[in-house]
């Protein structure tokens, strides 16, 4: 297939890393789950990016090809963001995906017992 790859090669190479799996497989039912601080920090960075650019949830959702209710639940921490959605949100906000995920990994490692 020609054209722009959906995911950068660097990211695809990292799919075997545990922090990517952790990010992707966060529990689907999140109401009774205590989320790690690293995940809350990640969500805060996404919200801050949206606020800085003056975007509404509807604007960002449209750019990232999500629904506004989905984005609302992601930002509130009541629905996990999967890796592909995170990549789309970073692209829409012009945030460095690899850097964001790397910071998440470092923070998760610090929080590990």
N, CA, C and O atoms as a GROMACS GRO file, in nm:
protein
  452
    1UNK      N    1   0.084  -0.118   0.000
    1UNK     CA    2   0.000   0.000   0.000
    1UNK      C    3   0.089   0.124   0.000
    1UNK      O    4   0.178   0.137   0.084
    2UNK      N    5   0.065   0.214  -0.092
    2UNK     CA    6   0.140   0.337  -0.104
    2UNK      C    7   0.077   0.446  -0.020
    2UNK      O    8  -0.036   0.431   0.027
    3UNK      N    9   0.148   0.555   0.000
    3UNK     CA   10   0.093   0.668   0.073
    3UNK      C   11   0.141   0.672   0.217
    3UNK      O   12   0.226   0.594   0.258
    4UNK      N   13   0.084   0.765   0.293
    4UNK     CA   14   0.123   0.786   0.432
    4UNK      C   15   0.077   0.668   0.518
    4UNK      O   16  -0.040   0.628   0.513
    5UNK      N   17   0.168   0.614   0.597
    5UNK     CA   18   0.132   0.507   0.688
    5UNK      C   19   0.041   0.562   0.796
    5UNK      O   20   0.057   0.676   0.839
    6UNK      N   21  -0.055   0.480   0.841
    6UNK     CA   22  -0.144   0.525   0.948
    6UNK      C   23  -0.066   0.541   1.077
    6UNK      O   24  -0.086   0.638   1.150
    7UNK      N   25   0.023   0.448   1.106
    7UNK     CA   26   0.105   0.455   1.226
    7UNK      C   27   0.251   0.465   1.185
    7UNK      O   28   0.294   0.394   1.094
    8UNK      N   29   0.328   0.550   1.250
    8UNK     CA   30   0.470   0.560   1.217
    8UNK      C   31   0.541   0.429   1.246
    8UNK      O   32   0.504   0.357   1.339
    9UNK      N   33   0.641   0.398   1.168
    9UNK     CA   34   0.718   0.274   1.183
    9UNK      C   35   0.772   0.261   1.326
    9UNK      O   36   0.773   0.152   1.383
   10UNK      N   37   0.817   0.373   1.383
   10UNK     CA   38   0.871   0.373   1.518
   10UNK      C   39   0.768   0.319   1.618
   10UNK      O   40   0.801   0.243   1.709
   11UNK      N   41   0.642   0.360   1.599
   11UNK     CA   42   0.535   0.315   1.686
   11UNK      C   43   0.508   0.166   1.667
   11UNK      O   44   0.495   0.092   1.764
   12UNK      N   45   0.501   0.124   1.542
   12UNK     CA   46   0.475  -0.017   1.513
   12UNK      C   47   0.582  -0.104   1.577
   12UNK      O   48   0.551  -0.212   1.627
   13UNK      N   49   0.707  -0.059   1.574
   13UNK     CA   50   0.816  -0.135   1.636
   13UNK      C   51   0.799  -0.146   1.787
   13UNK      O   52   0.850  -0.239   1.848
   14UNK      N   53   0.728  -0.051   1.847
   14UNK     CA   54   0.711  -0.050   1.992
   14UNK      C   55   0.591  -0.132   2.038
   14UNK      O   56   0.572  -0.150   2.158
   15UNK      N   57   0.510  -0.184   1.945
   15UNK     CA   58   0.387  -0.252   1.986
   15UNK      C   59   0.413  -0.369   2.080
   15UNK      O   60   0.325  -0.406   2.158
   16UNK      N   61   0.530  -0.428   2.074
   16UNK     CA   62   0.561  -0.539   2.162
   16UNK      C   63   0.592  -0.496   2.304
   16UNK      O   64   0.599  -0.580   2.393
   17UNK      N   65   0.612  -0.367   2.327
   17UNK     CA   66   0.648  -0.317   2.460
   17UNK      C   67   0.528  -0.321   2.553
   17UNK      O   68   0.416  -0.294   2.511
   18UNK      N   69   0.552  -0.354   2.678
   18UNK     CA   70   0.442  -0.372   2.773
   18UNK      C   71   0.365  -0.243   2.799
   18UNK      O   72   0.244  -0.250   2.820
   19UNK      N   73   0.430  -0.126   2.798
   19UNK     CA   74   0.355  -0.005   2.829
   19UNK      C   75   0.252   0.027   2.721
   19UNK      O   76   0.149   0.087   2.752
   20UNK      N   77   0.277  -0.012   2.597
   20UNK     CA   78   0.177   0.006   2.491
   20UNK      C   79   0.060  -0.087   2.518
   20UNK      O   80  -0.055  -0.046   2.506
   21UNK      N   81   0.088  -0.211   2.555
   21UNK     CA   82  -0.021  -0.304   2.587
   21UNK      C   83  -0.099  -0.253   2.707
   21UNK      O   84  -0.222  -0.260   2.707
   22UNK      N   85  -0.030  -0.201   2.809
   22UNK     CA   86  -0.098  -0.148   2.927
   22UNK      C   87  -0.193  -0.035   2.888
   22UNK      O   88  -0.305  -0.028   2.938
   23UNK      N   89  -0.147   0.052   2.801
   23UNK     CA   90  -0.229   0.164   2.758
   23UNK      C   91  -0.350   0.115   2.679
   23UNK      O   92  -0.460   0.168   2.695
   24UNK      N   93  -0.330   0.015   2.596
   24UNK     CA   94  -0.438  -0.034   2.512
   24UNK      C   95  -0.540  -0.116   2.590
   24UNK      O   96  -0.660  -0.107   2.564
   25UNK      N   97  -0.493  -0.194   2.685
   25UNK     CA   98  -0.582  -0.287   2.754
   25UNK      C   99  -0.625  -0.239   2.891
   25UNK      O  100  -0.653  -0.321   2.979
   26UNK      N  101  -0.632  -0.108   2.913
   26UNK     CA  102  -0.689  -0.059   3.038
   26UNK      C  103  -0.830  -0.115   3.048
   26UNK      O  104  -0.896  -0.133   2.946
   27UNK      N  105  -0.877  -0.142   3.169
   27UNK     CA  106  -1.008  -0.205   3.184
   27UNK      C  107  -1.118  -0.128   3.112
   27UNK      O  108  -1.120  -0.005   3.112
   28UNK      N  109  -1.209  -0.202   3.051
   28UNK     CA  110  -1.319  -0.140   2.978
   28UNK      C  111  -1.417  -0.076   3.076
   28UNK      O  112  -1.468   0.033   3.049
   29UNK      N  113  -1.445  -0.141   3.187
   29UNK     CA  114  -1.533  -0.083   3.288
   29UNK      C  115  -1.446  -0.009   3.388
   29UNK      O  116  -1.376  -0.071   3.468
   30UNK      N  117  -1.451   0.122   3.383
   30UNK     CA  118  -1.354   0.200   3.458
   30UNK      C  119  -1.414   0.269   3.581
   30UNK      O  120  -1.342   0.337   3.654
   31UNK      N  121  -1.543   0.252   3.605
   31UNK     CA  122  -1.605   0.327   3.714
   31UNK      C  123  -1.552   0.287   3.851
   31UNK      O  124  -1.546   0.371   3.940
   32UNK      N  125  -1.515   0.161   3.870
   32UNK     CA  126  -1.467   0.116   4.000
   32UNK      C  127  -1.317   0.089   4.002
   32UNK      O  128  -1.266   0.025   4.094
   33UNK      N  129  -1.248   0.136   3.902
   33UNK     CA  130  -1.105   0.108   3.889
   33UNK      C  131  -1.026   0.232   3.928
   33UNK      O  132  -1.056   0.343   3.884
   34UNK      N  133  -0.925   0.213   4.012
   34UNK     CA  134  -0.836   0.324   4.047
   34UNK      C  135  -0.728   0.332   3.939
   34UNK      O  136  -0.642   0.244   3.928
   35UNK      N  137  -0.736   0.437   3.862
   35UNK     CA  138  -0.642   0.452   3.751
   35UNK      C  139  -0.509   0.507   3.801
   35UNK      O  140  -0.506   0.586   3.895
   36UNK      N  141  -0.400   0.466   3.739
   36UNK     CA  142  -0.270   0.519   3.779
   36UNK      C  143  -0.260   0.669   3.751
   36UNK      O  144  -0.322   0.721   3.658
   37UNK      N  145  -0.181   0.736   3.833
   37UNK     CA  146  -0.159   0.879   3.814
   37UNK      C  147  -0.105   0.912   3.676
   37UNK      O  148  -0.136   1.017   3.620
   38UNK      N  149  -0.025   0.821   3.621
   38UNK     CA  150   0.031   0.843   3.488
   38UNK      C  151  -0.080   0.854   3.383
   38UNK      O  152  -0.069   0.934   3.290
   39UNK      N  153  -0.185   0.776   3.399
   39UNK     CA  154  -0.296   0.781   3.305
   39UNK      C  155  -0.372   0.914   3.319
   39UNK      O  156  -0.410   0.975   3.219
   40UNK      N  157  -0.393   0.958   3.443
   40UNK     CA  158  -0.457   1.087   3.465
   40UNK      C  159  -0.372   1.200   3.406
   40UNK      O  160  -0.427   1.295   3.349
   41UNK      N  161  -0.242   1.191   3.420
   41UNK     CA  162  -0.152   1.292   3.361
   41UNK      C  163  -0.164   1.294   3.209
   41UNK      O  164  -0.164   1.400   3.147
   42UNK      N  165  -0.175   1.176   3.149
   42UNK     CA  166  -0.191   1.166   3.005
   42UNK      C  167  -0.320   1.234   2.961
   42UNK      O  168  -0.321   1.310   2.864
   43UNK      N  169  -0.429   1.206   3.032
   43UNK     CA  170  -0.558   1.269   2.998
   43UNK      C  171  -0.552   1.420   3.016
   43UNK      O  172  -0.608   1.496   2.936
   44UNK      N  173  -0.482   1.464   3.121
   44UNK     CA  174  -0.469   1.608   3.145
   44UNK      C  175  -0.394   1.676   3.030
   44UNK      O  176  -0.429   1.787   2.990
   45UNK      N  177  -0.292   1.609   2.978
   45UNK     CA  178  -0.216   1.666   2.865
   45UNK      C  179  -0.305   1.679   2.741
   45UNK      O  180  -0.294   1.777   2.667
   46UNK      N  181  -0.392   1.582   2.720
   46UNK     CA  182  -0.485   1.592   2.606
   46UNK      C  183  -0.584   1.707   2.625
   46UNK      O  184  -0.607   1.785   2.533
   47UNK      N  185  -0.642   1.716   2.746
   47UNK     CA  186  -0.737   1.827   2.773
   47UNK      C  187  -0.668   1.962   2.760
   47UNK      O  188  -0.723   2.054   2.701
   48UNK      N  189  -0.547   1.974   2.816
   48UNK     CA  190  -0.473   2.100   2.809
   48UNK      C  191  -0.444   2.136   2.664
   48UNK      O  192  -0.459   2.252   2.625
   49UNK      N  193  -0.405   2.038   2.584
   49UNK     CA  194  -0.381   2.063   2.442
   49UNK      C  195  -0.505   2.115   2.372
   49UNK      O  196  -0.497   2.204   2.288
   50UNK      N  197  -0.619   2.059   2.408
   50UNK     CA  198  -0.746   2.105   2.349
   50UNK      C  199  -0.777   2.247   2.392
   50UNK      O  200  -0.815   2.330   2.310
   51UNK      N  201  -0.760   2.276   2.522
   51UNK     CA  202  -0.789   2.411   2.574
   51UNK      C  203  -0.697   2.515   2.512
   51UNK      O  204  -0.742   2.622   2.472
   52UNK      N  205  -0.569   2.484   2.503
   52UNK     CA  206  -0.470   2.577   2.448
   52UNK      C  207  -0.505   2.615   2.304
   52UNK      O  208  -0.487   2.729   2.263
   53UNK      N  209  -0.556   2.519   2.230
   53UNK     CA  210  -0.592   2.546   2.091
   53UNK      C  211  -0.732   2.605   2.077
   53UNK      O  212  -0.777   2.635   1.966
   54UNK      N  213  -0.802   2.620   2.190
   54UNK     CA  214  -0.935   2.679   2.185
   54UNK      C  215  -1.039   2.591   2.118
   54UNK      O  216  -1.134   2.641   2.058
   55UNK      N  217  -1.021   2.460   2.128
   55UNK     CA  218  -1.113   2.367   2.064
   55UNK      C  219  -1.219   2.318   2.162
   55UNK      O  220  -1.192   2.298   2.281
   56UNK      N  221  -1.337   2.298   2.112
   56UNK     CA  222  -1.440   2.232   2.190
   56UNK      C  223  -1.419   2.082   2.176
   56UNK      O  224  -1.342   2.037   2.091
   57UNK      N  225  -1.487   2.006   2.260
   57UNK     CA  226  -1.479   1.860   2.246
   57UNK      C  227  -1.531   1.819   2.108
   57UNK      O  228  -1.475   1.728   2.045
   58UNK      N  229  -1.635   1.883   2.061
   58UNK     CA  230  -1.690   1.849   1.929
   58UNK      C  231  -1.588   1.875   1.819
   58UNK      O  232  -1.575   1.795   1.726
   59UNK      N  233  -1.515   1.988   1.829
   59UNK     CA  234  -1.412   2.021   1.729
   59UNK      C  235  -1.304   1.914   1.726
   59UNK      O  236  -1.269   1.862   1.620
   60UNK      N  237  -1.252   1.881   1.845
   60UNK     CA  238  -1.144   1.782   1.852
   60UNK      C  239  -1.193   1.644   1.809
   60UNK      O  240  -1.124   1.573   1.737
   61UNK      N  241  -1.312   1.608   1.854
   61UNK     CA  242  -1.367   1.477   1.817
   61UNK      C  243  -1.377   1.465   1.665
   61UNK      O  244  -1.342   1.361   1.608
   62UNK      N  245  -1.424   1.570   1.601
   62UNK     CA  246  -1.436   1.569   1.454
   62UNK      C  247  -1.299   1.552   1.390
   62UNK      O  248  -1.284   1.473   1.297
   63UNK      N  249  -1.199   1.626   1.438
   63UNK     CA  250  -1.063   1.616   1.383
   63UNK      C  251  -1.004   1.477   1.401
   63UNK      O  252  -0.932   1.427   1.314
   64UNK      N  253  -1.034   1.414   1.515
   64UNK     CA  254  -0.977   1.283   1.547
   64UNK      C  255  -1.067   1.168   1.502
   64UNK      O  256  -1.036   1.051   1.524
   65UNK      N  257  -1.179   1.203   1.440
   65UNK     CA  258  -1.275   1.104   1.391
   65UNK      C  259  -1.332   1.017   1.504
   65UNK      O  260  -1.345   0.895   1.493
   66UNK      N  261  -1.366   1.085   1.612
   66UNK     CA  262  -1.434   1.023   1.726
   66UNK      C  263  -1.568   1.093   1.742
   66UNK      O  264  -1.592   1.196   1.679
   67UNK      N  265  -1.653   1.038   1.825
   67UNK     CA  266  -1.776   1.111   1.857
   67UNK      C  267  -1.748   1.199   1.978
   67UNK      O  268  -1.657   1.171   2.056
   68UNK      N  269  -1.825   1.304   1.993
   68UNK     CA  270  -1.806   1.393   2.109
   68UNK      C  271  -1.832   1.320   2.240
   68UNK      O  272  -1.756   1.340   2.335
   69UNK      N  273  -1.937   1.236   2.250
   69UNK     CA  274  -1.956   1.163   2.376
   69UNK      C  275  -1.838   1.070   2.410
   69UNK      O  276  -1.802   1.054   2.527
   70UNK      N  277  -1.779   1.010   2.308
   70UNK     CA  278  -1.662   0.924   2.331
   70UNK      C  279  -1.547   1.007   2.386
   70UNK      O  280  -1.483   0.968   2.483
   71UNK      N  281  -1.520   1.121   2.323
   71UNK     CA  282  -1.412   1.208   2.370
   71UNK      C  283  -1.440   1.256   2.512
   71UNK      O  284  -1.349   1.263   2.595
   72UNK      N  285  -1.564   1.289   2.540
   72UNK     CA  286  -1.601   1.334   2.674
   72UNK      C  287  -1.570   1.227   2.778
   72UNK      O  288  -1.515   1.256   2.884
   73UNK      N  289  -1.606   1.102   2.748
   73UNK     CA  290  -1.579   0.992   2.843
   73UNK      C  291  -1.429   0.965   2.855
   73UNK      O  292  -1.381   0.933   2.964
   74UNK      N  293  -1.355   0.977   2.746
   74UNK     CA  294  -1.210   0.959   2.752
   74UNK      C  295  -1.149   1.065   2.843
   74UNK      O  296  -1.072   1.033   2.933
   75UNK      N  297  -1.185   1.191   2.820
   75UNK     CA  298  -1.130   1.300   2.900
   75UNK      C  299  -1.167   1.288   3.048
   75UNK      O  300  -1.089   1.326   3.136
   76UNK      N  301  -1.286   1.236   3.075
   76UNK     CA  302  -1.331   1.220   3.214
   76UNK      C  303  -1.269   1.098   3.281
   76UNK      O  304  -1.278   1.083   3.403
   77UNK      N  305  -1.205   1.012   3.202
   77UNK     CA  306  -1.144   0.892   3.258
   77UNK      C  307  -1.242   0.779   3.281
   77UNK      O  308  -1.210   0.683   3.352
   78UNK      N  309  -1.361   0.788   3.223
   78UNK     CA  310  -1.460   0.682   3.240
   78UNK      C  311  -1.459   0.583   3.126
   78UNK      O  312  -1.529   0.482   3.130
   79UNK      N  313  -1.381   0.610   3.025
   79UNK     CA  314  -1.363   0.519   2.911
   79UNK      C  315  -1.216   0.521   2.875
   79UNK      O  316  -1.156   0.628   2.860
   80UNK      N  317  -1.156   0.402   2.859
   80UNK     CA  318  -1.014   0.400   2.824
   80UNK      C  319  -0.991   0.447   2.680
   80UNK      O  320  -1.073   0.423   2.592
   81UNK      N  321  -0.881   0.514   2.660
   81UNK     CA  322  -0.842   0.553   2.524
   81UNK      C  323  -0.751   0.442   2.472
   81UNK      O  324  -0.656   0.402   2.539
   82UNK      N  325  -0.780   0.394   2.352
   82UNK     CA  326  -0.689   0.292   2.298
   82UNK      C  327  -0.577   0.362   2.220
   82UNK      O  328  -0.581   0.483   2.198
   83UNK      N  329  -0.480   0.286   2.182
   83UNK     CA  330  -0.360   0.342   2.119
   83UNK      C  331  -0.393   0.415   1.989
   83UNK      O  332  -0.337   0.522   1.962
   84UNK      N  333  -0.482   0.360   1.908
   84UNK     CA  334  -0.515   0.424   1.782
   84UNK      C  335  -0.589   0.556   1.804
   84UNK      O  336  -0.566   0.653   1.732
   85UNK      N  337  -0.677   0.558   1.904
   85UNK     CA  338  -0.747   0.683   1.937
   85UNK      C  339  -0.649   0.787   1.991
   85UNK      O  340  -0.657   0.905   1.957
   86UNK      N  341  -0.557   0.742   2.075
   86UNK     CA  342  -0.457   0.834   2.129
   86UNK      C  343  -0.373   0.893   2.016
   86UNK      O  344  -0.344   1.012   2.016
   87UNK      N  345  -0.334   0.809   1.922
   87UNK     CA  346  -0.256   0.857   1.808
   87UNK      C  347  -0.337   0.961   1.729
   87UNK      O  348  -0.283   1.066   1.692
   88UNK      N  349  -0.465   0.933   1.704
   88UNK     CA  350  -0.550   1.027   1.629
   88UNK      C  351  -0.566   1.158   1.706
   88UNK      O  352  -0.565   1.265   1.645
   89UNK      N  353  -0.581   1.151   1.837
   89UNK     CA  354  -0.594   1.273   1.918
   89UNK      C  355  -0.465   1.353   1.915
   89UNK      O  356  -0.469   1.476   1.903
   90UNK      N  357  -0.352   1.286   1.925
   90UNK     CA  358  -0.223   1.357   1.919
   90UNK      C  359  -0.204   1.424   1.783
   90UNK      O  360  -0.158   1.538   1.776
   91UNK      N  361  -0.240   1.354   1.679
   91UNK     CA  362  -0.229   1.412   1.544
   91UNK      C  363  -0.319   1.536   1.533
   91UNK      O  364  -0.277   1.639   1.480
   92UNK      N  365  -0.441   1.525   1.582
   92UNK     CA  366  -0.537   1.636   1.574
   92UNK      C  367  -0.491   1.756   1.656
   92UNK      O  368  -0.517   1.871   1.620
   93UNK      N  369  -0.421   1.729   1.766
   93UNK     CA  370  -0.374   1.838   1.854
   93UNK      C  371  -0.230   1.878   1.824
   93UNK      O  372  -0.176   1.970   1.887
   94UNK      N  373  -0.169   1.811   1.731
   94UNK     CA  374  -0.028   1.834   1.696
   94UNK      C  375   0.062   1.816   1.818
   94UNK      O  376   0.155   1.894   1.843
   95UNK      N  377   0.033   1.710   1.894
   95UNK     CA  378   0.116   1.673   2.009
   95UNK      C  379   0.206   1.558   1.966
   95UNK      O  380   0.165   1.474   1.886
   96UNK      N  381   0.328   1.552   2.018
   96UNK     CA  382   0.420   1.445   1.980
   96UNK      C  383   0.381   1.312   2.044
   96UNK      O  384   0.404   1.290   2.163
   97UNK      N  385   0.321   1.224   1.965
   97UNK     CA  386   0.270   1.097   2.014
   97UNK      C  387   0.377   1.015   2.086
   97UNK      O  388   0.356   0.970   2.199
   98UNK      N  389   0.490   0.995   2.022
   98UNK     CA  390   0.596   0.911   2.080
   98UNK      C  391   0.642   0.968   2.213
   98UNK      O  392   0.664   0.894   2.309
   99UNK      N  393   0.657   1.099   2.220
   99UNK     CA  394   0.700   1.163   2.345
   99UNK      C  395   0.596   1.145   2.455
   99UNK      O  396   0.630   1.117   2.570
  100UNK      N  397   0.469   1.161   2.420
  100UNK     CA  398   0.361   1.145   2.517
  100UNK      C  399   0.356   1.002   2.573
  100UNK      O  400   0.344   0.982   2.693
  101UNK      N  401   0.367   0.905   2.484
  101UNK     CA  402   0.364   0.765   2.526
  101UNK      C  403   0.490   0.730   2.605
  101UNK      O  404   0.483   0.654   2.701
  102UNK      N  405   0.603   0.784   2.565
  102UNK     CA  406   0.728   0.759   2.639
  102UNK      C  407   0.720   0.815   2.780
  102UNK      O  408   0.763   0.750   2.875
  103UNK      N  409   0.665   0.935   2.794
  103UNK     CA  410   0.648   0.994   2.928
  103UNK      C  411   0.552   0.909   3.011
  103UNK      O  412   0.574   0.889   3.130
  104UNK      N  413   0.447   0.860   2.948
  104UNK     CA  414   0.352   0.772   3.016
  104UNK      C  415   0.424   0.647   3.068
  104UNK      O  416   0.403   0.605   3.181
  105UNK      N  417   0.508   0.589   2.984
  105UNK     CA  418   0.581   0.469   3.022
  105UNK      C  419   0.673   0.494   3.141
  105UNK      O  420   0.679   0.414   3.234
  106UNK      N  421   0.745   0.607   3.138
  106UNK     CA  422   0.836   0.641   3.248
  106UNK      C  423   0.758   0.659   3.377
  106UNK      O  424   0.799   0.610   3.483
  107UNK      N  425   0.645   0.730   3.370
  107UNK     CA  426   0.564   0.753   3.489
  107UNK      C  427   0.502   0.623   3.541
  107UNK      O  428   0.494   0.603   3.662
  108UNK      N  429   0.460   0.533   3.450
  108UNK     CA  430   0.406   0.404   3.493
  108UNK      C  431   0.514   0.324   3.563
  108UNK      O  432   0.488   0.258   3.664
  109UNK      N  433   0.636   0.329   3.510
  109UNK     CA  434   0.747   0.256   3.572
  109UNK      C  435   0.774   0.308   3.711
  109UNK      O  436   0.800   0.230   3.803
  110UNK      N  437   0.769   0.439   3.728
  110UNK     CA  438   0.791   0.500   3.862
  110UNK      C  439   0.683   0.457   3.961
  110UNK      O  440   0.710   0.440   4.080
  111UNK      N  441   0.560   0.441   3.912
  111UNK     CA  442   0.449   0.404   3.999
  111UNK      C  443   0.447   0.256   4.033
  111UNK      O  444   0.381   0.215   4.129
  112UNK      N  445   0.519   0.175   3.956
  112UNK     CA  446   0.518   0.030   3.979
  112UNK      C  447   0.585  -0.003   4.112
  112UNK      O  448   0.684   0.060   4.151
  113UNK      N  449   0.529  -0.102   4.183
  113UNK     CA  450   0.588  -0.141   4.313
  113UNK      C  451   0.723  -0.207   4.298
  113UNK      O  452   0.785  -0.245   4.397
   0.00000   0.00000   0.00000
